[in-house]
């Protein structure tokens, strides 16, 4: 299939009867929404300014420190379990 450009789409839209324009509009809006929804959060993050990315990462690091401090007992219990060689 050949590449389609905006002028071809415009010509096609101009041929749509006025009563059907809302259907075409809704279809195009759905396509745009699906495209926006498919963008990965990582891509959005990488598009942020460097200072904002650093701020977010610092905040996440502090949250993880707090998490690991709260879970120390559970982790130590898990790590202190018996190790057996099943081979």
PDB file of N, CA, C and O in Angstrom:
ATOM      1  N   UNK A   1       0.851  -1.178   0.000  1.00  0.00           N
ATOM      2  CA  UNK A   1       0.000   0.000   0.000  1.00  0.00           C
ATOM      3  C   UNK A   1       0.892   1.236   0.000  1.00  0.00           C
ATOM      4  O   UNK A   1       1.881   1.302   0.730  1.00  0.00           O
ATOM      5  N   UNK A   2       0.536   2.196  -0.814  1.00  0.00           N
ATOM      6  CA  UNK A   2       1.308   3.437  -0.913  1.00  0.00           C
ATOM      7  C   UNK A   2       1.100   4.295   0.323  1.00  0.00           C
ATOM      8  O   UNK A   2       0.069   4.203   0.990  1.00  0.00           O
ATOM      9  N   UNK A   3       2.078   5.123   0.619  1.00  0.00           N
ATOM     10  CA  UNK A   3       1.969   6.046   1.750  1.00  0.00           C
ATOM     11  C   UNK A   3       0.844   7.034   1.494  1.00  0.00           C
ATOM     12  O   UNK A   3       0.663   7.528   0.381  1.00  0.00           O
ATOM     13  N   UNK A   4       0.108   7.304   2.533  1.00  0.00           N
ATOM     14  CA  UNK A   4      -1.013   8.247   2.445  1.00  0.00           C
ATOM     15  C   UNK A   4      -0.578   9.543   3.107  1.00  0.00           C
ATOM     16  O   UNK A   4       0.048   9.528   4.166  1.00  0.00           O
ATOM     17  N   UNK A   5      -0.915  10.675   2.471  1.00  0.00           N
ATOM     18  CA  UNK A   5      -0.546  11.957   3.061  1.00  0.00           C
ATOM     19  C   UNK A   5      -1.803  12.702   3.509  1.00  0.00           C
ATOM     20  O   UNK A   5      -2.927  12.284   3.231  1.00  0.00           O
ATOM     21  N   UNK A   6      -1.585  13.806   4.204  1.00  0.00           N
ATOM     22  CA  UNK A   6      -2.695  14.575   4.772  1.00  0.00           C
ATOM     23  C   UNK A   6      -3.635  15.129   3.698  1.00  0.00           C
ATOM     24  O   UNK A   6      -4.845  15.200   3.912  1.00  0.00           O
ATOM     25  N   UNK A   7      -3.096  15.515   2.567  1.00  0.00           N
ATOM     26  CA  UNK A   7      -3.963  16.078   1.527  1.00  0.00           C
ATOM     27  C   UNK A   7      -4.929  15.018   0.986  1.00  0.00           C
ATOM     28  O   UNK A   7      -6.069  15.336   0.646  1.00  0.00           O
ATOM     29  N   UNK A   8      -4.482  13.775   0.905  1.00  0.00           N
ATOM     30  CA  UNK A   8      -5.380  12.708   0.465  1.00  0.00           C
ATOM     31  C   UNK A   8      -6.497  12.485   1.480  1.00  0.00           C
ATOM     32  O   UNK A   8      -7.652  12.281   1.106  1.00  0.00           O
ATOM     33  N   UNK A   9      -6.152  12.524   2.751  1.00  0.00           N
ATOM     34  CA  UNK A   9      -7.165  12.376   3.805  1.00  0.00           C
ATOM     35  C   UNK A   9      -8.133  13.553   3.737  1.00  0.00           C
ATOM     36  O   UNK A   9      -9.345  13.373   3.856  1.00  0.00           O
ATOM     37  N   UNK A  10      -7.600  14.746   3.548  1.00  0.00           N
ATOM     38  CA  UNK A  10      -8.440  15.942   3.468  1.00  0.00           C
ATOM     39  C   UNK A  10      -9.434  15.830   2.301  1.00  0.00           C
ATOM     40  O   UNK A  10     -10.616  16.138   2.458  1.00  0.00           O
ATOM     41  N   UNK A  11      -8.955  15.395   1.152  1.00  0.00           N
ATOM     42  CA  UNK A  11      -9.839  15.224  -0.006  1.00  0.00           C
ATOM     43  C   UNK A  11     -10.942  14.225   0.295  1.00  0.00           C
ATOM     44  O   UNK A  11     -12.097  14.439  -0.073  1.00  0.00           O
ATOM     45  N   UNK A  12     -10.593  13.149   0.953  1.00  0.00           N
ATOM     46  CA  UNK A  12     -11.585  12.128   1.293  1.00  0.00           C
ATOM     47  C   UNK A  12     -12.617  12.666   2.275  1.00  0.00           C
ATOM     48  O   UNK A  12     -13.814  12.417   2.128  1.00  0.00           O
ATOM     49  N   UNK A  13     -12.150  13.401   3.274  1.00  0.00           N
ATOM     50  CA  UNK A  13     -13.063  13.972   4.270  1.00  0.00           C
ATOM     51  C   UNK A  13     -14.010  14.972   3.621  1.00  0.00           C
ATOM     52  O   UNK A  13     -15.177  15.056   4.002  1.00  0.00           O
ATOM     53  N   UNK A  14     -13.525  15.721   2.659  1.00  0.00           N
ATOM     54  CA  UNK A  14     -14.369  16.699   1.979  1.00  0.00           C
ATOM     55  C   UNK A  14     -15.511  16.034   1.206  1.00  0.00           C
ATOM     56  O   UNK A  14     -16.512  16.686   0.909  1.00  0.00           O
ATOM     57  N   UNK A  15     -15.377  14.766   0.880  1.00  0.00           N
ATOM     58  CA  UNK A  15     -16.413  14.042   0.143  1.00  0.00           C
ATOM     59  C   UNK A  15     -17.454  13.409   1.061  1.00  0.00           C
ATOM     60  O   UNK A  15     -18.487  12.938   0.585  1.00  0.00           O
ATOM     61  N   UNK A  16     -17.202  13.391   2.360  1.00  0.00           N
ATOM     62  CA  UNK A  16     -18.130  12.766   3.309  1.00  0.00           C
ATOM     63  C   UNK A  16     -19.350  13.667   3.469  1.00  0.00           C
ATOM     64  O   UNK A  16     -19.203  14.872   3.676  1.00  0.00           O
ATOM     65  N   UNK A  17     -20.559  13.098   3.374  1.00  0.00           N
ATOM     66  CA  UNK A  17     -21.773  13.894   3.588  1.00  0.00           C
ATOM     67  C   UNK A  17     -21.776  14.494   5.006  1.00  0.00           C
ATOM     68  O   UNK A  17     -21.285  13.873   5.949  1.00  0.00           O
ATOM     69  N   UNK A  18     -22.317  15.673   5.141  1.00  0.00           N
ATOM     70  CA  UNK A  18     -22.319  16.387   6.423  1.00  0.00           C
ATOM     71  C   UNK A  18     -22.912  15.547   7.552  1.00  0.00           C
ATOM     72  O   UNK A  18     -22.444  15.619   8.688  1.00  0.00           O
ATOM     73  N   UNK A  19     -23.921  14.763   7.251  1.00  0.00           N
ATOM     74  CA  UNK A  19     -24.559  13.935   8.276  1.00  0.00           C
ATOM     75  C   UNK A  19     -23.656  12.826   8.801  1.00  0.00           C
ATOM     76  O   UNK A  19     -23.912  12.279   9.873  1.00  0.00           O
ATOM     77  N   UNK A  20     -22.617  12.491   8.070  1.00  0.00           N
ATOM     78  CA  UNK A  20     -21.709  11.404   8.471  1.00  0.00           C
ATOM     79  C   UNK A  20     -20.396  11.928   9.057  1.00  0.00           C
ATOM     80  O   UNK A  20     -19.536  11.143   9.456  1.00  0.00           O
ATOM     81  N   UNK A  21     -20.242  13.250   9.109  1.00  0.00           N
ATOM     82  CA  UNK A  21     -18.995  13.814   9.608  1.00  0.00           C
ATOM     83  C   UNK A  21     -18.726  13.438  11.065  1.00  0.00           C
ATOM     84  O   UNK A  21     -17.577  13.221  11.450  1.00  0.00           O
ATOM     85  N   UNK A  22     -19.772  13.361  11.865  1.00  0.00           N
ATOM     86  CA  UNK A  22     -19.554  13.018  13.279  1.00  0.00           C
ATOM     87  C   UNK A  22     -18.996  11.603  13.405  1.00  0.00           C
ATOM     88  O   UNK A  22     -18.184  11.338  14.292  1.00  0.00           O
ATOM     89  N   UNK A  23     -19.415  10.700  12.539  1.00  0.00           N
ATOM     90  CA  UNK A  23     -18.895   9.333  12.566  1.00  0.00           C
ATOM     91  C   UNK A  23     -17.404   9.342  12.218  1.00  0.00           C
ATOM     92  O   UNK A  23     -16.603   8.689  12.886  1.00  0.00           O
ATOM     93  N   UNK A  24     -17.037  10.084  11.171  1.00  0.00           N
ATOM     94  CA  UNK A  24     -15.637  10.177  10.766  1.00  0.00           C
ATOM     95  C   UNK A  24     -14.807  10.838  11.865  1.00  0.00           C
ATOM     96  O   UNK A  24     -13.689  10.408  12.150  1.00  0.00           O
ATOM     97  N   UNK A  25     -15.353  11.872  12.470  1.00  0.00           N
ATOM     98  CA  UNK A  25     -14.651  12.574  13.541  1.00  0.00           C
ATOM     99  C   UNK A  25     -14.398  11.638  14.716  1.00  0.00           C
ATOM    100  O   UNK A  25     -13.283  11.578  15.236  1.00  0.00           O
ATOM    101  N   UNK A  26     -15.431  10.906  15.138  1.00  0.00           N
ATOM    102  CA  UNK A  26     -15.288   9.978  16.264  1.00  0.00           C
ATOM    103  C   UNK A  26     -14.279   8.875  15.960  1.00  0.00           C
ATOM    104  O   UNK A  26     -13.514   8.472  16.835  1.00  0.00           O
ATOM    105  N   UNK A  27     -14.276   8.390  14.728  1.00  0.00           N
ATOM    106  CA  UNK A  27     -13.309   7.375  14.330  1.00  0.00           C
ATOM    107  C   UNK A  27     -11.879   7.914  14.446  1.00  0.00           C
ATOM    108  O   UNK A  27     -11.002   7.245  14.992  1.00  0.00           O
ATOM    109  N   UNK A  28     -11.655   9.109  13.937  1.00  0.00           N
ATOM    110  CA  UNK A  28     -10.325   9.708  14.015  1.00  0.00           C
ATOM    111  C   UNK A  28      -9.909   9.962  15.465  1.00  0.00           C
ATOM    112  O   UNK A  28      -8.756   9.735  15.832  1.00  0.00           O
ATOM    113  N   UNK A  29     -10.840  10.429  16.280  1.00  0.00           N
ATOM    114  CA  UNK A  29     -10.533  10.660  17.695  1.00  0.00           C
ATOM    115  C   UNK A  29     -10.182   9.355  18.395  1.00  0.00           C
ATOM    116  O   UNK A  29      -9.270   9.323  19.221  1.00  0.00           O
ATOM    117  N   UNK A  30     -10.894   8.279  18.076  1.00  0.00           N
ATOM    118  CA  UNK A  30     -10.579   6.968  18.654  1.00  0.00           C
ATOM    119  C   UNK A  30      -9.175   6.517  18.252  1.00  0.00           C
ATOM    120  O   UNK A  30      -8.433   5.975  19.071  1.00  0.00           O
ATOM    121  N   UNK A  31      -8.820   6.740  17.002  1.00  0.00           N
ATOM    122  CA  UNK A  31      -7.481   6.366  16.547  1.00  0.00           C
ATOM    123  C   UNK A  31      -6.405   7.144  17.297  1.00  0.00           C
ATOM    124  O   UNK A  31      -5.376   6.583  17.675  1.00  0.00           O
ATOM    125  N   UNK A  32      -6.642   8.429  17.509  1.00  0.00           N
ATOM    126  CA  UNK A  32      -5.685   9.258  18.232  1.00  0.00           C
ATOM    127  C   UNK A  32      -5.572   8.787  19.677  1.00  0.00           C
ATOM    128  O   UNK A  32      -4.470   8.677  20.214  1.00  0.00           O
ATOM    129  N   UNK A  33      -6.715   8.509  20.306  1.00  0.00           N
ATOM    130  CA  UNK A  33      -6.712   8.066  21.702  1.00  0.00           C
ATOM    131  C   UNK A  33      -5.958   6.743  21.848  1.00  0.00           C
ATOM    132  O   UNK A  33      -5.170   6.578  22.779  1.00  0.00           O
ATOM    133  N   UNK A  34      -6.195   5.807  20.937  1.00  0.00           N
ATOM    134  CA  UNK A  34      -5.498   4.524  20.998  1.00  0.00           C
ATOM    135  C   UNK A  34      -3.990   4.722  20.848  1.00  0.00           C
ATOM    136  O   UNK A  34      -3.204   4.039  21.503  1.00  0.00           O
ATOM    137  N   UNK A  35      -3.594   5.644  19.997  1.00  0.00           N
ATOM    138  CA  UNK A  35      -2.165   5.922  19.804  1.00  0.00           C
ATOM    139  C   UNK A  35      -1.572   6.512  21.075  1.00  0.00           C
ATOM    140  O   UNK A  35      -0.474   6.136  21.484  1.00  0.00           O
ATOM    141  N   UNK A  36      -2.298   7.439  21.701  1.00  0.00           N
ATOM    142  CA  UNK A  36      -1.809   8.059  22.931  1.00  0.00           C
ATOM    143  C   UNK A  36      -1.730   7.037  24.053  1.00  0.00           C
ATOM    144  O   UNK A  36      -0.797   7.064  24.856  1.00  0.00           O
ATOM    145  N   UNK A  37      -2.711   6.128  24.114  1.00  0.00           N
ATOM    146  CA  UNK A  37      -2.728   5.104  25.155  1.00  0.00           C
ATOM    147  C   UNK A  37      -1.601   4.095  24.996  1.00  0.00           C
ATOM    148  O   UNK A  37      -1.186   3.468  25.971  1.00  0.00           O
ATOM    149  N   UNK A  38      -1.105   3.935  23.774  1.00  0.00           N
ATOM    150  CA  UNK A  38      -0.071   2.939  23.533  1.00  0.00           C
ATOM    151  C   UNK A  38       1.330   3.441  23.874  1.00  0.00           C
ATOM    152  O   UNK A  38       2.283   2.662  23.866  1.00  0.00           O
ATOM    153  N   UNK A  39       1.464   4.730  24.173  1.00  0.00           N
ATOM    154  CA  UNK A  39       2.770   5.277  24.535  1.00  0.00           C
ATOM    155  C   UNK A  39       3.150   4.758  25.922  1.00  0.00           C
ATOM    156  O   UNK A  39       2.367   4.864  26.866  1.00  0.00           O
ATOM    157  N   UNK A  40       4.322   4.211  26.038  1.00  0.00           N
ATOM    158  CA  UNK A  40       4.779   3.641  27.300  1.00  0.00           C
ATOM    159  C   UNK A  40       5.095   4.730  28.316  1.00  0.00           C
ATOM    160  O   UNK A  40       5.563   5.811  27.958  1.00  0.00           O
ATOM    161  N   UNK A  41       4.833   4.431  29.590  1.00  0.00           N
ATOM    162  CA  UNK A  41       5.176   5.408  30.629  1.00  0.00           C
ATOM    163  C   UNK A  41       6.661   5.766  30.607  1.00  0.00           C
ATOM    164  O   UNK A  41       7.037   6.895  30.919  1.00  0.00           O
ATOM    165  N   UNK A  42       7.506   4.795  30.235  1.00  0.00           N
ATOM    166  CA  UNK A  42       8.937   5.068  30.168  1.00  0.00           C
ATOM    167  C   UNK A  42       9.233   6.137  29.125  1.00  0.00           C
ATOM    168  O   UNK A  42      10.122   6.967  29.317  1.00  0.00           O
ATOM    169  N   UNK A  43       8.489   6.120  28.021  1.00  0.00           N
ATOM    170  CA  UNK A  43       8.693   7.132  26.985  1.00  0.00           C
ATOM    171  C   UNK A  43       8.299   8.503  27.508  1.00  0.00           C
ATOM    172  O   UNK A  43       8.992   9.492  27.264  1.00  0.00           O
ATOM    173  N   UNK A  44       7.186   8.559  28.226  1.00  0.00           N
ATOM    174  CA  UNK A  44       6.760   9.838  28.811  1.00  0.00           C
ATOM    175  C   UNK A  44       7.812  10.354  29.780  1.00  0.00           C
ATOM    176  O   UNK A  44       8.119  11.546  29.806  1.00  0.00           O
ATOM    177  N   UNK A  45       8.364   9.436  30.583  1.00  0.00           N
ATOM    178  CA  UNK A  45       9.390   9.818  31.550  1.00  0.00           C
ATOM    179  C   UNK A  45      10.609  10.388  30.842  1.00  0.00           C
ATOM    180  O   UNK A  45      11.150  11.411  31.263  1.00  0.00           O
ATOM    181  N   UNK A  46      11.043   9.744  29.779  1.00  0.00           N
ATOM    182  CA  UNK A  46      12.237  10.195  29.067  1.00  0.00           C
ATOM    183  C   UNK A  46      12.020  11.543  28.371  1.00  0.00           C
ATOM    184  O   UNK A  46      12.984  12.243  28.063  1.00  0.00           O
ATOM    185  N   UNK A  47      10.778  11.902  28.126  1.00  0.00           N
ATOM    186  CA  UNK A  47      10.482  13.190  27.498  1.00  0.00           C
ATOM    187  C   UNK A  47      10.471  14.347  28.494  1.00  0.00           C
ATOM    188  O   UNK A  47      10.406  15.510  28.097  1.00  0.00           O
ATOM    189  N   UNK A  48      10.536  14.028  29.789  1.00  0.00           N
ATOM    190  CA  UNK A  48      10.570  15.074  30.808  1.00  0.00           C
ATOM    191  C   UNK A  48      11.945  15.734  30.822  1.00  0.00           C
ATOM    192  O   UNK A  48      12.936  15.127  30.416  1.00  0.00           O
ATOM    193  N   UNK A  49      12.000  16.976  31.290  1.00  0.00           N
ATOM    194  CA  UNK A  49      13.314  17.626  31.435  1.00  0.00           C
ATOM    195  C   UNK A  49      14.184  16.857  32.439  1.00  0.00           C
ATOM    196  O   UNK A  49      13.673  16.207  33.351  1.00  0.00           O
ATOM    197  N   UNK A  50      15.479  16.941  32.257  1.00  0.00           N
ATOM    198  CA  UNK A  50      16.422  16.191  33.088  1.00  0.00           C
ATOM    199  C   UNK A  50      16.222  16.478  34.575  1.00  0.00           C
ATOM    200  O   UNK A  50      16.247  15.552  35.386  1.00  0.00           O
ATOM    201  N   UNK A  51      16.026  17.732  34.942  1.00  0.00           N
ATOM    202  CA  UNK A  51      15.844  18.074  36.362  1.00  0.00           C
ATOM    203  C   UNK A  51      14.602  17.399  36.941  1.00  0.00           C
ATOM    204  O   UNK A  51      14.615  16.963  38.092  1.00  0.00           O
ATOM    205  N   UNK A  52      13.540  17.310  36.161  1.00  0.00           N
ATOM    206  CA  UNK A  52      12.315  16.662  36.634  1.00  0.00           C
ATOM    207  C   UNK A  52      12.534  15.157  36.791  1.00  0.00           C
ATOM    208  O   UNK A  52      12.060  14.559  37.757  1.00  0.00           O
ATOM    209  N   UNK A  53      13.243  14.548  35.853  1.00  0.00           N
ATOM    210  CA  UNK A  53      13.544  13.109  35.960  1.00  0.00           C
ATOM    211  C   UNK A  53      14.384  12.837  37.212  1.00  0.00           C
ATOM    212  O   UNK A  53      14.143  11.865  37.929  1.00  0.00           O
ATOM    213  N   UNK A  54      15.361  13.693  37.466  1.00  0.00           N
ATOM    214  CA  UNK A  54      16.199  13.521  38.665  1.00  0.00           C
ATOM    215  C   UNK A  54      15.368  13.655  39.937  1.00  0.00           C
ATOM    216  O   UNK A  54      15.554  12.894  40.886  1.00  0.00           O
ATOM    217  N   UNK A  55      14.449  14.623  39.956  1.00  0.00           N
ATOM    218  CA  UNK A  55      13.604  14.820  41.134  1.00  0.00           C
ATOM    219  C   UNK A  55      12.746  13.590  41.388  1.00  0.00           C
ATOM    220  O   UNK A  55      12.633  13.134  42.526  1.00  0.00           O
ATOM    221  N   UNK A  56      12.139  13.046  40.327  1.00  0.00           N
ATOM    222  CA  UNK A  56      11.282  11.862  40.463  1.00  0.00           C
ATOM    223  C   UNK A  56      12.097  10.664  40.942  1.00  0.00           C
ATOM    224  O   UNK A  56      11.661   9.922  41.823  1.00  0.00           O
ATOM    225  N   UNK A  57      13.276  10.481  40.363  1.00  0.00           N
ATOM    226  CA  UNK A  57      14.102   9.340  40.757  1.00  0.00           C
ATOM    227  C   UNK A  57      14.583   9.464  42.201  1.00  0.00           C
ATOM    228  O   UNK A  57      14.664   8.460  42.908  1.00  0.00           O
ATOM    229  N   UNK A  58      14.900  10.665  42.645  1.00  0.00           N
ATOM    230  CA  UNK A  58      15.312  10.872  44.036  1.00  0.00           C
ATOM    231  C   UNK A  58      14.151  10.557  44.974  1.00  0.00           C
ATOM    232  O   UNK A  58      14.343   9.936  46.019  1.00  0.00           O
ATOM    233  N   UNK A  59      12.958  10.983  44.602  1.00  0.00           N
ATOM    234  CA  UNK A  59      11.771  10.701  45.415  1.00  0.00           C
ATOM    235  C   UNK A  59      11.541   9.197  45.495  1.00  0.00           C
ATOM    236  O   UNK A  59      11.261   8.676  46.575  1.00  0.00           O
ATOM    237  N   UNK A  60      11.654   8.496  44.379  1.00  0.00           N
ATOM    238  CA  UNK A  60      11.467   7.049  44.371  1.00  0.00           C
ATOM    239  C   UNK A  60      12.533   6.347  45.209  1.00  0.00           C
ATOM    240  O   UNK A  60      12.243   5.361  45.887  1.00  0.00           O
ATOM    241  N   UNK A  61      13.758   6.851  45.164  1.00  0.00           N
ATOM    242  CA  UNK A  61      14.829   6.255  45.964  1.00  0.00           C
ATOM    243  C   UNK A  61      14.526   6.390  47.453  1.00  0.00           C
ATOM    244  O   UNK A  61      14.727   5.441  48.211  1.00  0.00           O
ATOM    245  N   UNK A  62      14.048   7.552  47.881  1.00  0.00           N
ATOM    246  CA  UNK A  62      13.687   7.744  49.289  1.00  0.00           C
ATOM    247  C   UNK A  62      12.533   6.831  49.685  1.00  0.00           C
ATOM    248  O   UNK A  62      12.518   6.297  50.794  1.00  0.00           O
ATOM    249  N   UNK A  63      11.571   6.647  48.792  1.00  0.00           N
ATOM    250  CA  UNK A  63      10.449   5.749  49.087  1.00  0.00           C
ATOM    251  C   UNK A  63      10.929   4.303  49.226  1.00  0.00           C
ATOM    252  O   UNK A  63      10.431   3.563  50.075  1.00  0.00           O
ATOM    253  N   UNK A  64      11.890   3.900  48.399  1.00  0.00           N
ATOM    254  CA  UNK A  64      12.400   2.532  48.480  1.00  0.00           C
ATOM    255  C   UNK A  64      13.225   2.329  49.749  1.00  0.00           C
ATOM    256  O   UNK A  64      13.186   1.249  50.338  1.00  0.00           O
ATOM    257  N   UNK A  65      13.965   3.341  50.176  1.00  0.00           N
ATOM    258  CA  UNK A  65      14.714   3.235  51.433  1.00  0.00           C
ATOM    259  C   UNK A  65      13.735   2.985  52.576  1.00  0.00           C
ATOM    260  O   UNK A  65      13.953   2.106  53.409  1.00  0.00           O
ATOM    261  N   UNK A  66      12.658   3.762  52.609  1.00  0.00           N
ATOM    262  CA  UNK A  66      11.649   3.593  53.655  1.00  0.00           C
ATOM    263  C   UNK A  66      11.019   2.208  53.577  1.00  0.00           C
ATOM    264  O   UNK A  66      10.775   1.577  54.605  1.00  0.00           O
ATOM    265  N   UNK A  67      10.758   1.737  52.375  1.00  0.00           N
ATOM    266  CA  UNK A  67      10.156   0.408  52.192  1.00  0.00           C
ATOM    267  C   UNK A  67      11.081  -0.679  52.737  1.00  0.00           C
ATOM    268  O   UNK A  67      10.642  -1.549  53.490  1.00  0.00           O
ATOM    269  N   UNK A  68      12.354  -0.632  52.361  1.00  0.00           N
ATOM    270  CA  UNK A  68      13.290  -1.658  52.809  1.00  0.00           C
ATOM    271  C   UNK A  68      13.523  -1.599  54.315  1.00  0.00           C
ATOM    272  O   UNK A  68      13.748  -2.631  54.946  1.00  0.00           O
ATOM    273  N   UNK A  69      13.470  -0.409  54.890  1.00  0.00           N
ATOM    274  CA  UNK A  69      13.614  -0.296  56.344  1.00  0.00           C
ATOM    275  C   UNK A  69      12.414  -0.923  57.055  1.00  0.00           C
ATOM    276  O   UNK A  69      12.568  -1.552  58.102  1.00  0.00           O
ATOM    277  N   UNK A  70      11.221  -0.751  56.484  1.00  0.00           N
ATOM    278  CA  UNK A  70      10.023  -1.356  57.078  1.00  0.00           C
ATOM    279  C   UNK A  70      10.048  -2.873  56.938  1.00  0.00           C
ATOM    280  O   UNK A  70       9.555  -3.582  57.816  1.00  0.00           O
ATOM    281  N   UNK A  71      10.610  -3.375  55.853  1.00  0.00           N
ATOM    282  CA  UNK A  71      10.578  -4.807  55.553  1.00  0.00           C
ATOM    283  C   UNK A  71      11.824  -5.547  56.024  1.00  0.00           C
ATOM    284  O   UNK A  71      12.017  -6.707  55.662  1.00  0.00           O
ATOM    285  N   UNK A  72      12.672  -4.905  56.820  1.00  0.00           N
ATOM    286  CA  UNK A  72      13.933  -5.529  57.240  1.00  0.00           C
ATOM    287  C   UNK A  72      13.703  -6.856  57.938  1.00  0.00           C
ATOM    288  O   UNK A  72      14.376  -7.839  57.627  1.00  0.00           O
ATOM    289  N   UNK A  73      12.773  -6.907  58.869  1.00  0.00           N
ATOM    290  CA  UNK A  73      12.506  -8.143  59.614  1.00  0.00           C
ATOM    291  C   UNK A  73      12.086  -9.281  58.699  1.00  0.00           C
ATOM    292  O   UNK A  73      12.581 -10.401  58.826  1.00  0.00           O
ATOM    293  N   UNK A  74      11.185  -9.000  57.789  1.00  0.00           N
ATOM    294  CA  UNK A  74      10.726 -10.029  56.858  1.00  0.00           C
ATOM    295  C   UNK A  74      11.874 -10.520  55.990  1.00  0.00           C
ATOM    296  O   UNK A  74      12.023 -11.721  55.761  1.00  0.00           O
ATOM    297  N   UNK A  75      12.679  -9.587  55.510  1.00  0.00           N
ATOM    298  CA  UNK A  75      13.797  -9.966  54.647  1.00  0.00           C
ATOM    299  C   UNK A  75      14.806 -10.805  55.410  1.00  0.00           C
ATOM    300  O   UNK A  75      15.307 -11.797  54.880  1.00  0.00           O
ATOM    301  N   UNK A  76      15.114 -10.428  56.645  1.00  0.00           N
ATOM    302  CA  UNK A  76      16.078 -11.186  57.438  1.00  0.00           C
ATOM    303  C   UNK A  76      15.562 -12.589  57.729  1.00  0.00           C
ATOM    304  O   UNK A  76      16.328 -13.552  57.697  1.00  0.00           O
ATOM    305  N   UNK A  77      14.258 -12.711  58.013  1.00  0.00           N
ATOM    306  CA  UNK A  77      13.670 -14.035  58.223  1.00  0.00           C
ATOM    307  C   UNK A  77      13.793 -14.881  56.968  1.00  0.00           C
ATOM    308  O   UNK A  77      14.136 -16.061  57.030  1.00  0.00           O
ATOM    309  N   UNK A  78      13.514 -14.272  55.847  1.00  0.00           N
ATOM    310  CA  UNK A  78      13.579 -15.000  54.572  1.00  0.00           C
ATOM    311  C   UNK A  78      15.013 -15.416  54.263  1.00  0.00           C
ATOM    312  O   UNK A  78      15.252 -16.539  53.819  1.00  0.00           O
ATOM    313  N   UNK A  79      15.951 -14.530  54.491  1.00  0.00           N
ATOM    314  CA  UNK A  79      17.347 -14.820  54.188  1.00  0.00           C
ATOM    315  C   UNK A  79      17.976 -15.793  55.190  1.00  0.00           C
ATOM    316  O   UNK A  79      18.982 -16.431  54.882  1.00  0.00           O
ATOM    317  N   UNK A  80      17.401 -15.907  56.364  1.00  0.00           N
ATOM    318  CA  UNK A  80      17.968 -16.790  57.385  1.00  0.00           C
ATOM    319  C   UNK A  80      17.447 -18.216  57.249  1.00  0.00           C
ATOM    320  O   UNK A  80      17.789 -19.070  58.067  1.00  0.00           O
ATOM    321  N   UNK A  81      16.648 -18.488  56.261  1.00  0.00           N
ATOM    322  CA  UNK A  81      16.087 -19.824  56.078  1.00  0.00           C
ATOM    323  C   UNK A  81      17.166 -20.863  55.799  1.00  0.00           C
ATOM    324  O   UNK A  81      18.313 -20.534  55.497  1.00  0.00           O
ATOM    325  N   UNK A  82      16.765 -22.114  55.909  1.00  0.00           N
ATOM    326  CA  UNK A  82      17.701 -23.196  55.661  1.00  0.00           C
ATOM    327  C   UNK A  82      17.986 -23.328  54.174  1.00  0.00           C
ATOM    328  O   UNK A  82      17.092 -23.205  53.336  1.00  0.00           O
ATOM    329  N   UNK A  83      19.221 -23.575  53.877  1.00  0.00           N
ATOM    330  CA  UNK A  83      19.608 -23.794  52.498  1.00  0.00           C
ATOM    331  C   UNK A  83      19.926 -25.274  52.322  1.00  0.00           C
ATOM    332  O   UNK A  83      20.736 -25.838  53.058  1.00  0.00           O
ATOM    333  N   UNK A  84      19.307 -25.870  51.381  1.00  0.00           N
ATOM    334  CA  UNK A  84      19.553 -27.287  51.119  1.00  0.00           C
ATOM    335  C   UNK A  84      19.946 -27.460  49.667  1.00  0.00           C
ATOM    336  O   UNK A  84      19.528 -26.714  48.781  1.00  0.00           O
ATOM    337  N   UNK A  85      20.751 -28.456  49.466  1.00  0.00           N
ATOM    338  CA  UNK A  85      21.182 -28.781  48.128  1.00  0.00           C
ATOM    339  C   UNK A  85      20.292 -29.917  47.625  1.00  0.00           C
ATOM    340  O   UNK A  85      20.352 -31.031  48.146  1.00  0.00           O
ATOM    341  N   UNK A  86      19.488 -29.644  46.638  1.00  0.00           N
ATOM    342  CA  UNK A  86      18.529 -30.650  46.170  1.00  0.00           C
ATOM    343  C   UNK A  86      19.085 -31.466  45.011  1.00  0.00           C
ATOM    344  O   UNK A  86      18.336 -32.213  44.381  1.00  0.00           O
ATOM    345  N   UNK A  87      20.344 -31.348  44.718  1.00  0.00           N
ATOM    346  CA  UNK A  87      20.899 -32.097  43.596  1.00  0.00           C
ATOM    347  C   UNK A  87      21.395 -33.439  44.019  1.00  0.00           C
ATOM    348  O   UNK A  87      21.894 -34.202  43.191  1.00  0.00           O
TER     349      UNK A  87
END
